[in-house]
Amino acid sequence: MVIVKSLWASVQGDPVFMRRVNGWLTIFWVVMIPISYVMHWLSSVIYVSALSLWALVAGHWSSWQAARVEVAQNIEADRQKRNPIEEKVVAKMIEKTDVAPAED
């Protein structure tokens, strides 16, 4: 059980993996809606069953979208680390004013 918890903790920190998992779960539950209907699984408590299926779809969809945003944020943070905005600001100041870099 400790191994499963450790593995789950490590994959939760990986937004690309979580995006894929939640994407596939979303697709699975979208496919399950017509299957549930055809198999008459919804006939006992239609409203609650349909609402539960929709809640699963909506939950996984939102998690998938959140993971996609996190991936984009990580890419942008990496880009900013490689090309810091501070260096651009200093370069523009030197370019547009008579300020010069300090001598060592």
JORA-V370774 format. One record per pair of residues at least 12 apart in sequence whose ideal C-beta (glycine too) atoms are under 6 Angstrom apart, sorted by the first residue. I is the first residue (numbers start at 1). GAP is how many residues later the second one is. If there is no record, write none. Layout:
# JORA-V370774
I&GAP / I&GAP
This chain:
# JORA-V370774
15&52 / 15&55 / 15&56 / 16&55 / 18&49 / 19&45 / 19&48 / 19&49 / 22&38 / 22&41 / 22&42 / 23&41 / 25&35 / 26&34 / 26&35 / 26&38 / 29&27 / 29&28 / 30&27 / 33&20
